[in-house]
């Protein structure tokens, strides 16, 4: 697959992830609450939660909000044909993004009173697209590295 197609596919998955629901959350008091329902305040609340995650998530040792930075850097390195750096950066992004799944066991504050705690019920399509955008770059840069090494080995034996 060409380098441009891989980049466009990865960026397309990332853009799709930005518009899709990422997680199905619930609180243990109301298990029937474990579904994703669009309401107009969700977009504003999501922005507020993103800002809180960027500023306060590190205090709970959750660095998931920072996973996009190495992903964007991996895109740049992949575009420059620096596949080793792209593979490393996309692996860092994948490790940081997997921390999202800790919400299944580590609760977050569900409401402003702090009495109700929320948990992850299941990842949704947006999360899978987000992870996919990182995995595409990792797999492709690994393939490009092995292809480059193979051509170097063939060239040195001739």
C-alpha positions as MATLAB code, in Angstrom:
seq = 'XXXXXXXXXXXXXXXXXXXXXXXXXXXXXXXXXXXXXXXXXXXXXXXXXXXXXXXXXXXXXXXXXXXXXXXXXXXXXXXXXXXXXXXXXXXXXXXXXXXXXXXXXXXXXXXXXXXXXXXXXXXXXXXXXXXXXXXXXXXXXXXXXXXXXXXXXXXXXX';
ca = [
       0.000    0.000    0.000;
       1.349    3.456   -0.789;
       2.470    5.827    1.899;
      -0.129    8.437    0.976;
      -3.007    5.939    1.155;
      -1.891    4.802    4.609;
      -1.705    8.388    5.876;
      -5.105    9.302    4.465;
      -6.649    6.126    5.889;
      -5.158    6.741    9.348;
      -6.220   10.389    9.390;
      -9.669    9.362    8.125;
     -10.056    6.915   11.005;
      -9.013    9.643   13.443;
     -11.539   12.120   12.003;
     -14.253    9.447   12.134;
     -13.345    8.762   15.760;
     -13.827   12.428   16.592;
     -17.424   12.261   15.400;
     -18.444    8.897   16.830;
     -19.244    7.907   20.416;
     -16.135    6.425   21.998;
     -17.202    4.793   25.262;
     -20.332    3.330   26.803;
     -20.292    4.381   30.443;
     -22.497    3.476   33.393;
     -22.718    3.882   37.111;
     -23.314    0.878   39.304;
     -26.451    2.362   40.806;
     -28.263    2.294   37.458;
     -27.070   -0.526   35.220;
     -29.815    0.266   32.712;
     -27.932    3.519   32.180;
     -25.252    1.653   30.188;
     -26.041    2.885   26.719;
     -25.069    5.782   24.582;
     -27.841    8.298   23.927;
     -27.171   11.536   22.095;
     -28.304   14.651   23.898;
     -27.341   18.194   22.991;
     -25.422   18.829   26.188;
     -23.113   15.848   25.535;
     -20.961   17.800   23.093;
     -20.383   20.645   25.549;
     -19.895   18.211   28.432;
     -17.436   16.229   26.291;
     -15.350   19.321   25.657;
     -15.323   20.105   29.375;
     -14.296   16.508   30.182;
     -11.534   16.675   27.563;
     -10.130   19.845   29.114;
     -10.374   18.272   32.567;
      -8.598   15.175   31.294;
      -5.794   17.236   29.813;
      -5.340   19.277   32.948;
      -6.267   16.858   35.734;
      -5.987   13.346   34.294;
      -2.274   13.137   34.972;
      -2.999   13.580   38.684;
      -4.761   10.190   38.617;
      -1.917    8.743   36.526;
      -4.125    8.633   33.440;
      -2.283   10.055   30.460;
      -4.781    8.994   27.785;
      -5.520   12.569   26.755;
      -1.919   12.931   25.628;
      -2.074    9.997   23.180;
      -2.934   12.265   20.259;
       0.351   14.163   20.422;
       2.572   11.169   19.564;
       0.023   10.083   16.946;
       0.253   13.428   15.171;
       4.051   13.312   15.400;
       3.956    9.757   13.980;
       1.988   11.031   10.980;
       4.642   13.662   10.333;
       7.506   11.165   10.661;
       5.702    8.647    8.456;
       5.174   11.323    5.826;
       8.908   12.084    5.929;
       9.713    8.379    5.453;
      11.231    8.082    8.932;
       9.541    4.785    9.648;
      11.487    3.915   12.797;
      10.398    7.136   14.503;
       6.841    6.693   13.217;
       6.678    3.163   14.621;
       8.018    4.286   18.002;
       5.666    7.265   18.250;
       2.620    5.249   17.204;
       3.531    2.576   19.776;
       3.706    5.277   22.468;
       0.301    6.550   21.332;
      -1.146    3.029   21.487;
       0.175    2.455   25.004;
      -1.232    5.779   26.196;
      -4.599    5.150   24.547;
      -5.004    1.712   26.107;
      -5.090    3.457   29.484;
      -8.686    4.363   28.638;
      -9.670    0.815   29.517;
      -8.675    1.401   33.148;
     -12.060    3.117   33.525;
     -13.506   -0.394   33.779;
     -11.877   -0.832   37.178;
     -10.960    2.690   38.270;
     -14.062    4.855   38.659;
     -14.437    8.477   37.692;
     -16.779   11.021   39.259;
     -20.109   10.636   37.485;
     -21.768   13.769   38.811;
     -20.752   17.040   40.362;
     -21.657   15.872   43.872;
     -18.905   13.266   43.843;
     -21.154   10.636   45.417;
     -21.807    8.607   42.258;
     -18.935    6.966   40.464;
     -19.016    5.957   36.806;
     -17.358    3.007   35.076;
     -16.582    1.903   31.537;
     -19.156   -0.571   30.238;
     -17.668   -1.110   26.775;
     -15.637    0.694   24.120;
     -17.670    2.009   21.200;
     -16.965    2.636   17.498;
     -15.145    5.931   18.068;
     -12.628    4.304   20.391;
     -11.998    1.489   17.913;
     -11.450    3.986   15.069;
      -9.063    5.964   17.277;
      -7.043    2.849   18.137;
      -7.174    1.827   14.482;
      -5.665    5.126   13.347;
      -2.651    4.406   15.549;
      -2.399    0.726   14.649;
      -2.439    1.448   10.903;
       0.645    3.661   11.223;
       2.402    1.143   13.470;
       1.781   -1.827   11.160;
       2.621    0.091    8.015;
       5.828    1.596    9.405;
       6.879   -1.863   10.620;
       6.245   -3.230    7.144;
       8.156   -0.357    5.522;
      11.100   -0.907    7.889;
      11.268   -4.607    7.072;
      11.006   -3.820    3.368;
      13.835   -1.278    3.629;
      16.007   -3.685    5.615;
      15.328   -6.438    3.096;
      16.387   -4.234    0.201;
      19.529   -3.211    2.083;
      20.416   -6.852    2.737;
      19.829   -7.813   -0.888;
      21.903   -4.841   -2.061;
      24.859   -5.651    0.210;
      25.128   -9.312   -0.890;
      25.356   -8.508   -4.591;
];
